[in-house]
Amino acid sequence: MPVARKPEYILLFVAFIVFIDMMGIGLILPVMPSLIEGITNTSIDRAAEIGGWLLFAYAMMQFLFAPIIGGLSDRFGRRPVLLITLFLLGLDYAIMAWAPTLLWLFIGRILSGIMGASWAAANSCVADVTSAAERGKYFGILGGAGAMGFVLGPGIGGVLGEYGDRLPFIAASILALVGTAVGILILKETLPKAKQRSFSITRANPMGSIIQMSKTPLVLGFLSTIFILQLAAQAQIAVWAYWLIERFDWSVLKIGLSVALFGILLAVVQGVLTGPVIKTFGERRAGQFGLLFGIPAYLIFAFAPNDWFVFVGIIVGAASGFAFPAMQQMMSSRIGEDAQGELQGSIASTISLTSIIGPVMMTGVFGAYADGVGLYFPGAPFVLGAILMLAAIFIYAFTVRRHYSVTDTA
């Protein structure tokens, strides 16, 4: 099988796959509450609880299977893994479009979590076809593609949902299947057979892959930084809508526009600006800049006196998007070419773990300070987010100071 070596050509389609994955997730978000209500014949509060367990199932599967998907891509190549997971994701959305019972909906979300773990293989393509100095730029482009997919998905899903709860699932299925067909025709393998390694289940699991990565101290330090960074981000992900309704009485439309604005700005930061920033200031400083912007953003949200400050916080917070691609570049340069999938699987599992524990933690803090009993401070989760970002900065600084100048290889 021919192996692609031109990054612009191959990564354009890989970015398209990431875009489809995230758009598919976004497409179904607006209709999930009404779909759950219809299937279970229950109230909205009970539907919200069920929706929470569906999110838990999705995040748990990503946590467990991201290292497996990454390891399989190291063994068999990126192309078959990406195309098979995208095809099965298309079938999965079709299952959810048909799902007659809650059990089938859970099966669908479990499969979505497994197939969505292909993020690890997609990011591994960056390491396959780019130099170490360029990887942050292309990691940023993939992140920007995902952000744009997540921005456009809910809007399109909301429009389609007006014509039926199942229609967005059908659209997501068609999108994934068409993407698979296009990929069969144009996607070339990025990992030469000579660089493929054997698959080991002892390494291809969350703990096994993280233990393997911990042999490179810089990678372990950055995985710890990413964990805390993403845990802080759950302050936005988990309580954003509830906080805006409680604090400023925003409408659903205004909340949706705020999410879209953040997604667009994040896409610009990661997809357009990350490359030039890393080239100008270096990967180490780019990562530091991104982390530093997170603290004022969370504090602005926490103490915003009026809703105009929400938009200021969104603009400041989008600059934190520099941190993740910069750390990906530094980690990728320390890991052997036959283990890039394993590295990306470890990163994906780390992020997924925060999606398992973060929502419970942040919504618990919000509930404790927004229930009208004792101190009333609905912005409390964002203060916790700022504290976590400060911890992430300390871990990042310590890791860079101790290990950045040391050339480690796995």
MIZA-347224 format. One line per 2 residues: number of its first residue (from 1); their letters; for each residue x, y, z of C-alpha. Coordinates in nm, 2 decimals, decimal comma, m for minus. Layout:
% residues N
NUM = A = X Y Z; ...
//
This chain:
% residues 410
1 = MP = 0,00 0,00 0,00; 0,14 0,34 m0,09
3 = VA = 0,24 0,56 0,20; 0,16 0,93 0,20
5 = RK = 0,44 1,17 0,29; 0,29 1,51 0,20
7 = PE = 0,15 1,66 0,52; m0,08 1,91 0,36
9 = YI = m0,25 1,65 0,15; m0,30 1,37 0,40
11 = LL = m0,37 1,59 0,70; m0,64 1,78 0,52
13 = FV = m0,85 1,46 0,50; m0,76 1,36 0,86
15 = AF = m0,88 1,70 0,97; m1,20 1,63 0,77
17 = IV = m1,24 1,30 0,97; m1,20 1,49 1,30
19 = FI = m1,45 1,75 1,18; m1,70 1,48 1,09
21 = DM = m1,65 1,31 1,43; m1,71 1,63 1,62
23 = MG = m2,00 1,74 1,40; m2,17 1,41 1,45
25 = IG = m2,15 1,45 1,83; m2,28 1,81 1,80
27 = LI = m2,56 1,72 1,56; m2,73 1,50 1,82
29 = LP = m2,69 1,72 2,12; m3,00 1,94 2,07
31 = VM = m3,24 1,65 2,04; m3,11 1,41 2,31
33 = PS = m3,34 1,55 2,58; m3,66 1,51 2,37
35 = LI = m3,55 1,18 2,24; m3,49 1,04 2,59
37 = EG = m3,82 1,18 2,70; m4,00 1,02 2,41
39 = IT = m3,83 0,68 2,46; m3,87 0,66 2,84
41 = NT = m4,20 0,86 2,86; m4,05 1,05 3,16
43 = SI = m4,01 1,41 3,28; m3,72 1,65 3,18
45 = DR = m3,55 1,62 3,51; m3,54 1,24 3,49
47 = AA = m3,43 1,27 3,13; m3,14 1,49 3,24
49 = EI = m3,03 1,22 3,48; m3,05 0,96 3,21
51 = GG = m2,86 1,19 2,98; m2,59 1,22 3,24
53 = WL = m2,55 0,84 3,25; m2,53 0,83 2,87
55 = LF = m2,25 1,09 2,88; m2,08 0,88 3,15
57 = AY = m2,10 0,57 2,93; m1,96 0,76 2,63
59 = AM = m1,67 0,90 2,83; m1,59 0,57 3,00
61 = MQ = m1,56 0,39 2,66; m1,33 0,66 2,53
63 = FL = m1,12 0,63 2,84; m1,09 0,25 2,81
65 = FA = m1,06 0,22 2,43; m0,84 0,52 2,32
67 = PI = m0,52 0,33 2,41; m0,65 0,02 2,22
69 = IG = m0,74 0,22 1,91; m0,40 0,40 1,93
71 = GL = m0,22 0,07 1,98; m0,40 m0,09 1,69
73 = SD = m0,30 0,20 1,47; 0,06 0,14 1,56
75 = RF = 0,02 m0,22 1,46; m0,19 m0,21 1,15
77 = GR = m0,15 0,15 1,03; m0,36 0,46 1,06
79 = RP = m0,57 0,41 0,74; m0,76 0,09 0,83
81 = VL = m0,82 0,20 1,19; m0,96 0,54 1,08
83 = LI = m1,17 0,41 0,80; m1,31 0,11 1,00
85 = TL = m1,40 0,33 1,31; m1,56 0,59 1,09
87 = FL = m1,77 0,33 0,91; m1,88 0,17 1,24
89 = LG = m1,96 0,52 1,38; m2,19 0,57 1,08
91 = LD = m2,36 0,24 1,16; m2,38 0,34 1,52
93 = YA = m2,57 0,66 1,45; m2,81 0,46 1,24
95 = IM = m2,87 0,23 1,54; m2,95 0,53 1,76
97 = AW = m3,18 0,67 1,49; m3,37 0,35 1,51
99 = AP = m3,34 0,28 1,89; m3,68 0,18 2,01
101 = TL = m3,58 0,15 2,38; m3,34 0,31 2,63
103 = LW = m3,12 0,00 2,62; m3,05 0,04 2,25
105 = LF = m2,97 0,41 2,31; m2,71 0,31 2,57
107 = IG = m2,57 0,05 2,33; m2,54 0,33 2,07
109 = RI = m2,36 0,57 2,31; m2,12 0,29 2,42
111 = LS = m2,03 0,22 2,05; m2,00 0,59 1,99
113 = GI = m1,75 0,62 2,27; m1,54 0,33 2,14
115 = MG = m1,54 0,45 1,78; m1,49 0,81 1,88
117 = AS = m1,15 0,70 2,03; m1,02 0,71 1,68
119 = WA = m0,90 1,06 1,78; m0,58 0,89 1,89
121 = AA = m0,51 0,75 1,54; m0,60 1,08 1,37
123 = NS = m0,35 1,27 1,58; m0,08 1,00 1,52
125 = CV = m0,10 1,08 1,15; 0,05 1,42 1,24
127 = AD = 0,36 1,26 1,39; 0,39 1,03 1,09
129 = VT = 0,41 1,29 0,82; 0,55 1,60 0,98
131 = SA = 0,88 1,70 1,14; 0,90 1,75 1,52
133 = AE = 0,92 2,13 1,47; 0,59 2,14 1,26
135 = RG = 0,37 1,91 1,47; 0,23 2,18 1,70
137 = KY = 0,09 2,36 1,39; m0,08 2,06 1,26
139 = FG = m0,20 1,94 1,60; m0,36 2,28 1,62
141 = IL = m0,52 2,25 1,28; m0,68 1,92 1,38
143 = GG = m0,80 2,08 1,71; m0,95 2,37 1,51
145 = AG = m1,13 2,13 1,27; m1,28 1,95 1,57
147 = AM = m1,39 2,28 1,73; m1,56 2,39 1,40
149 = GF = m1,74 2,06 1,38; m1,86 2,10 1,73
151 = VL = m1,98 2,45 1,66; m2,17 2,37 1,34
153 = GP = m2,31 2,04 1,46; m2,55 2,17 1,73
155 = GI = m2,68 2,45 1,50; m2,75 2,20 1,21
157 = GG = m2,89 1,95 1,46; m3,12 2,20 1,60
159 = VL = m3,26 2,29 1,26; m3,30 1,92 1,16
161 = GE = m3,45 1,84 1,50; m3,75 2,06 1,42
163 = YG = m3,85 1,80 1,17; m3,80 1,50 1,40
165 = DR = m3,59 1,38 1,69; m3,43 1,10 1,48
167 = LP = m3,33 1,31 1,18; m3,00 1,45 1,32
169 = FI = m2,89 1,09 1,39; m2,97 0,99 1,03
171 = AA = m2,77 1,30 0,91; m2,48 1,20 1,13
173 = SI = m2,49 0,85 1,00; m2,49 0,96 0,64
175 = LA = m2,20 1,21 0,71; m1,98 0,94 0,86
177 = LV = m2,06 0,68 0,58; m1,99 0,93 0,30
179 = GT = m1,67 1,03 0,48; m1,57 0,66 0,48
181 = AV = m1,64 0,62 0,11; m1,43 0,93 0,03
183 = GI = m1,15 0,80 0,26; m1,14 0,47 0,08
185 = LI = m1,07 0,65 m0,24; m0,82 0,91 m0,13
187 = LK = m0,67 0,83 0,21; m0,32 0,68 0,20
189 = ET = m0,14 0,51 0,48; 0,09 0,74 0,68
191 = LP = 0,28 0,48 0,89; 0,53 0,26 0,69
193 = KA = 0,52 m0,11 0,76; 0,88 m0,09 0,88
195 = KQ = 0,77 0,14 1,17; 0,47 m0,07 1,28
197 = RS = 0,51 m0,26 1,60; 0,34 m0,55 1,76
199 = FS = 0,02 m0,50 1,96; 0,03 m0,57 2,33
201 = IT = m0,28 m0,56 2,55; m0,07 m0,50 2,85
203 = RA = 0,03 m0,16 2,70; m0,30 m0,10 2,51
205 = NP = m0,50 m0,01 2,82; m0,53 0,32 3,01
207 = MG = m0,29 0,22 3,29; m0,06 0,02 3,08
209 = SI = m0,02 0,30 2,82; 0,03 0,57 3,09
211 = IQ = 0,29 0,35 3,27; 0,47 0,31 2,94
213 = MS = 0,46 0,68 2,87; 0,58 0,76 3,23
215 = KT = 0,92 0,62 3,13; 0,96 0,95 2,96
217 = PL = 0,94 1,21 3,24; 0,85 1,50 3,02
219 = VL = 0,55 1,31 2,88; 0,44 1,21 3,23
221 = GF = 0,46 1,57 3,35; 0,26 1,70 3,05
223 = LS = 0,00 1,42 3,09; m0,05 1,54 3,45
225 = TI = m0,08 1,90 3,32; m0,34 1,80 3,06
227 = FI = m0,54 1,62 3,32; m0,56 1,92 3,55
229 = LQ = m0,62 2,16 3,25; m0,91 1,95 3,12
231 = LA = m1,05 1,90 3,47; m1,06 2,28 3,51
233 = AQ = m1,23 2,30 3,17; m1,52 2,09 3,31
235 = AQ = m1,63 2,41 3,49; m1,74 2,54 3,15
237 = IA = m1,85 2,21 3,00; m2,06 2,09 3,29
239 = VW = m2,22 2,41 3,43; m2,20 2,67 3,15
241 = AY = m2,57 2,67 3,06; m2,69 2,63 3,42
243 = WL = m2,47 2,91 3,54; m2,58 3,15 3,26
245 = IE = m2,95 3,08 3,33; m2,90 3,12 3,71
247 = RF = m2,67 3,43 3,70; m2,80 3,62 3,40
249 = DW = m3,13 3,45 3,29; m3,00 3,39 2,94
251 = SV = m3,21 3,23 2,67; m3,12 2,90 2,50
253 = LK = m3,04 3,09 2,19; m2,80 3,32 2,37
255 = IG = m2,63 3,03 2,54; m2,59 2,85 2,21
257 = LS = m2,44 3,16 2,05; m2,19 3,19 2,34
259 = VA = m2,08 2,83 2,28; m2,05 2,89 1,91
261 = LF = m1,84 3,20 1,97; m1,60 3,01 2,19
263 = GI = m1,58 2,73 1,93; m1,50 2,97 1,65
265 = LL = m1,24 3,16 1,85; m1,08 2,83 1,96
267 = AV = m1,07 2,71 1,60; m0,89 3,03 1,49
269 = VQ = m0,64 3,00 1,78; m0,56 2,64 1,72
271 = GV = m0,61 2,61 1,35; m0,46 2,94 1,24
273 = LT = m0,25 3,11 1,51; m0,08 2,81 1,69
275 = GP = 0,17 2,75 1,41; 0,29 3,11 1,38
277 = VI = 0,30 3,15 1,77; 0,51 2,83 1,81
279 = KT = 0,74 2,94 1,52; 0,79 3,29 1,67
281 = FG = 0,81 3,21 2,05; 0,89 2,84 2,06
283 = ER = 0,68 2,55 2,18; 0,77 2,59 2,55
285 = RA = 0,66 2,96 2,56; 0,35 2,89 2,35
287 = GQ = 0,24 2,63 2,60; 0,31 2,86 2,89
289 = FG = 0,11 3,15 2,73; m0,19 2,92 2,68
291 = LL = m0,20 2,81 3,04; m0,16 3,16 3,18
293 = FG = m0,46 3,29 2,98; m0,68 3,03 3,16
295 = IP = m0,66 3,19 3,50; m0,80 3,54 3,42
297 = AY = m1,07 3,38 3,20; m1,21 3,17 3,48
299 = LI = m1,19 3,46 3,73; m1,37 3,69 3,48
301 = FA = m1,65 3,43 3,46; m1,66 3,38 3,84
303 = FA = m1,69 3,75 3,93; m1,86 3,89 3,61
305 = PN = m2,08 4,18 3,72; m2,29 4,17 3,40
307 = DW = m2,32 3,95 3,10; m2,09 4,16 2,88
309 = FV = m1,80 4,02 3,09; m1,90 3,67 2,98
311 = FV = m1,79 3,76 2,62; m1,47 3,91 2,75
313 = GI = m1,40 3,59 2,94; m1,47 3,39 2,63
315 = IV = m1,22 3,59 2,42; m0,95 3,57 2,69
317 = GA = m1,02 3,20 2,75; m0,99 3,11 2,38
319 = AS = m0,62 3,20 2,40; m0,57 2,90 2,63
321 = GF = m0,60 2,69 2,31; m0,23 2,74 2,25
323 = AF = m0,13 2,51 2,54; m0,26 2,17 2,42
325 = PA = m0,10 2,16 2,07; 0,23 2,29 2,21
327 = MQ = 0,24 2,01 2,47; 0,14 1,76 2,20
329 = QM = 0,44 1,87 1,99; 0,69 1,84 2,28
331 = MS = 0,56 1,50 2,38; 0,55 1,36 2,03
333 = SR = 0,91 1,46 1,97; 1,02 1,24 2,27
335 = IG = 0,83 0,93 2,17; 0,95 0,68 1,91
337 = ED = 0,77 0,67 1,57; 0,63 0,32 1,64
339 = AQ = 0,45 0,44 1,95; 0,28 0,76 1,84
341 = GE = m0,06 0,60 1,85; 0,01 0,48 2,20
343 = LQ = 0,10 0,83 2,31; m0,22 0,98 2,15
345 = GS = m0,42 0,71 2,32; m0,28 0,80 2,65
347 = IA = m0,36 1,16 2,60; m0,72 1,07 2,49
349 = ST = m0,77 0,85 2,80; m0,64 1,13 3,02
351 = IS = m0,89 1,37 2,88; m1,17 1,11 2,89
353 = LT = m1,10 1,05 3,26; m1,17 1,42 3,34
355 = SI = m1,50 1,38 3,15; m1,59 1,10 3,39
357 = IG = m1,51 1,27 3,72; m1,53 1,64 3,62
359 = PV = m1,90 1,69 3,56; m2,00 1,54 3,90
361 = MM = m1,74 1,76 4,08; m1,83 2,08 3,91
363 = TG = m2,20 2,04 3,92; m2,17 1,95 4,29
365 = VF = m1,98 2,28 4,36; m2,24 2,47 4,15
367 = GA = m2,53 2,32 4,34; m2,37 2,39 4,68
369 = YA = m2,34 2,76 4,61; m2,64 2,82 4,39
371 = DG = m2,91 2,66 4,61; m2,99 2,97 4,81
373 = VG = m2,87 2,81 5,13; m2,56 2,98 5,29
375 = LY = m2,32 3,16 5,06; m2,47 3,24 4,72
377 = FP = m2,20 3,23 4,46; m2,29 3,04 4,14
379 = GA = m1,95 3,13 3,99; m1,78 2,90 4,24
381 = PF = m1,69 2,63 3,99; m1,49 2,89 3,79
383 = VL = m1,29 2,98 4,10; m1,21 2,61 4,14
385 = GA = m1,11 2,61 3,77; m0,87 2,90 3,82
387 = IL = m0,71 2,72 4,12; m0,67 2,41 3,91
389 = ML = m0,52 2,61 3,62; m0,26 2,75 3,87
391 = AA = m0,17 2,40 3,97; m0,14 2,31 3,60
393 = IF = 0,10 2,60 3,55; 0,32 2,49 3,84
395 = IY = 0,34 2,13 3,71; 0,41 2,25 3,36
397 = AF = 0,69 2,49 3,48; 0,84 2,21 3,69
399 = TV = 0,83 1,96 3,40; 0,99 2,21 3,15
401 = RR = 1,26 2,31 3,39; 1,36 1,96 3,48
403 = HY = 1,31 1,77 3,15; 1,26 2,00 2,85
405 = SV = 1,63 2,01 2,76; 1,68 1,63 2,80
407 = TD = 1,63 1,42 2,49; 1,43 1,12 2,60
409 = TA = 1,31 0,85 2,37; 1,07 0,57 2,44
//
